[in-house]
Amino acid sequence: MKARYGFSILLLAALGSACEQLAAPNAEQAEPAKPTLAVAQTSPHTGAGGTFNQTAITSLDVRLAGPNTVLEQTAEGSISGTLTGTFEDRLKVVIHPNGRFNAHFTITCACMVEGKEGVLEIVAGDTGELVSPNLATFAGRAVINGGTGELSGLRGVLWIEGTVDVASGLSTYAYSGKIHFHP
């Protein structure tokens, strides 16, 4: 890391002397401006944690794709913890013959975070497996890319881990990670 830092200083010094040489062919000109670096201001990363709890499946499509079963589902529920509110998720799950599965989904959350309100879009993926005839477990990652309203600058990465009740198709999963507000 020190080598990269040293390279950056040399690069800035070279840029500074090059700017002076280009700007000072005439001695009567004013002192040349030095290059400045713009630094984006972000809030510090804070810990986040809580629970997503699906309460209803609003649409479900099941089809076979070769030896795999593909579920496309929309569900709604509530979220508690650092993020609070209600959500809808749209997911696609591919279940393999050995009981393992992968899911990719988008969560739209009407949330409140640190007293700020808005709608967040969270993109997630996980892998899991059937652990009994009535229960599946999964773990993965969710990325907050911003939203609307006061949450338009919210960013973060969350780790998710939970279970699916096979009979109802509903899942409950914990989240934990880091979030921050980006201007």
C-alpha positions in Angstrom: 0.0 0.0 0.0 2.9 2.4 0.7 4.2 2.0 -2.8 0.9 3.1 -4.3 0.8 6.1 -1.9 4.4 7.0 -3.0 3.4 6.7 -6.6 0.4 9.0 -6.1 2.7 11.7 -4.5 5.1 11.5 -7.4 2.2 11.7 -9.9 0.8 14.8 -8.1 4.2 16.4 -8.0 4.8 15.8 -11.7 1.3 17.2 -12.6 2.0 20.3 -10.4 5.4 21.1 -12.1 3.9 20.4 -15.6 1.0 22.8 -14.9 3.6 25.5 -13.8 5.6 25.0 -16.9 2.6 25.3 -19.2 1.2 28.3 -17.4 4.4 30.4 -17.0 5.9 31.1 -20.4 5.3 34.8 -19.8 6.9 36.2 -16.6 4.1 38.8 -16.3 1.4 36.2 -15.8 -0.1 35.6 -12.4 1.1 32.7 -10.2 -0.4 29.5 -11.8 -3.1 27.6 -10.0 -2.1 24.4 -8.3 -4.1 21.3 -9.1 -6.6 20.3 -6.4 -8.1 17.0 -5.6 -11.9 16.7 -5.1 -12.8 14.3 -2.3 -16.3 12.9 -2.1 -17.9 13.2 1.3 -19.7 10.2 2.6 -21.1 9.4 6.0 -19.2 6.8 8.1 -20.2 3.2 7.7 -22.5 2.0 10.4 -23.6 -1.5 11.4 -27.0 -2.7 10.3 -29.0 -5.7 11.4 -32.5 -7.0 11.6 -35.0 -9.4 10.1 -37.0 -9.8 6.9 -40.2 -11.7 7.4 -42.3 -12.7 4.4 -46.0 -12.7 5.3 -47.7 -13.6 2.0 -47.0 -15.0 -1.4 -48.8 -12.8 -4.0 -47.8 -14.7 -7.1 -46.2 -18.0 -7.9 -45.2 -19.7 -11.2 -43.6 -23.2 -11.1 -42.1 -24.9 -14.2 -39.5 -27.5 -15.1 -36.3 -26.8 -16.9 -34.6 -30.1 -17.6 -34.0 -31.8 -14.3 -34.4 -28.5 -12.4 -37.6 -26.9 -10.9 -37.8 -23.1 -11.4 -40.0 -21.0 -9.1 -40.8 -17.4 -9.9 -42.5 -15.8 -6.9 -43.6 -12.4 -5.6 -44.0 -12.1 -1.8 -44.6 -9.3 0.7 -43.6 -8.8 4.3 -42.2 -6.7 7.0 -38.6 -5.7 7.8 -37.4 -4.8 11.3 -34.1 -3.6 12.8 -31.9 -0.9 11.2 -34.2 -0.9 8.2 -37.9 -0.8 9.2 -41.0 -1.0 7.1 -42.7 -3.2 4.5 -41.2 -4.9 1.4 -42.1 -6.8 -1.7 -39.6 -9.2 -3.2 -39.5 -10.7 -6.7 -37.4 -13.8 -6.8 -36.4 -16.6 -9.1 -35.3 -19.9 -7.5 -33.7 -22.8 -9.3 -34.0 -26.0 -7.4 -31.6 -28.8 -8.4 -32.5 -32.5 -8.1 -30.1 -32.9 -5.2 -32.1 -30.4 -3.1 -29.7 -27.5 -3.4 -30.9 -24.2 -4.9 -29.9 -20.8 -5.9 -32.0 -17.7 -5.8 -31.7 -14.2 -7.2 -34.2 -11.5 -6.2 -35.0 -7.8 -5.9 -36.5 -6.4 -2.8 -38.4 -3.1 -2.9 -38.7 -1.7 0.6 -40.8 1.2 1.8 -38.4 1.9 4.7 -37.2 4.1 7.4 -33.5 4.2 8.2 -32.0 6.5 10.9 -35.3 8.6 10.9 -35.2 9.0 7.0 -37.9 7.7 4.8 -37.9 6.5 1.2 -38.1 3.4 -1.0 -35.0 1.2 -1.3 -34.1 -1.2 -4.0 -32.0 -4.1 -2.8 -30.5 -6.8 -5.1 -29.7 -10.1 -3.5 -28.6 -13.6 -4.2 -28.3 -16.7 -2.1 -27.7 -20.5 -2.2 -29.3 -23.1 0.0 -30.5 -26.6 0.5 -33.4 -28.7 1.7 -32.4 -29.9 5.2 -35.7 -31.7 6.0 -39.0 -32.4 4.2 -40.4 -29.2 5.8 -37.4 -26.9 6.0 -34.7 -25.3 3.7 -31.9 -23.1 4.8 -30.0 -20.4 2.8 -27.3 -17.7 3.0 -26.2 -15.0 0.7 -25.6 -11.3 0.1 -27.8 -8.3 -0.5 -26.6 -4.9 -2.0 -28.4 -1.6 -1.3 -27.8 0.6 -4.3 -29.8 3.6 -3.2 -33.5 4.6 -3.3 -35.8 7.5 -3.4 -36.7 10.3 -1.1 -34.4 10.7 1.9 -32.9 7.3 1.2 -31.6 8.1 -2.3 -28.0 8.1 -1.1 -28.2 5.0 1.1 -25.6 2.3 0.1 -24.6 -0.9 1.8 -23.8 -4.6 1.7 -25.8 -7.0 3.9 -25.2 -10.7 4.6 -28.5 -12.7 4.8 -29.2 -16.0 6.4 -32.5 -17.7 6.9 -35.0 -20.5 6.5 -37.9 -21.3 4.2 -41.0 -23.2 5.5 -41.5 -25.6 2.6 -45.2 -26.1 3.3 -46.1 -22.3 3.2 -43.2 -21.2 0.9 -42.5 -18.3 3.2 -39.1 -17.3 4.4 -37.6 -15.5 7.4 -34.1 -14.2 7.2 -31.7 -12.2 9.3 -29.5 -9.5 7.8 -26.3 -7.9 9.0 -23.7 -5.7 7.4 -22.7 -2.1 6.9 -24.6 0.9 5.5 -23.7 4.5 4.8 -25.3 7.6 3.2 -23.5 8.8 0.0 -24.3 12.3 -1.3 
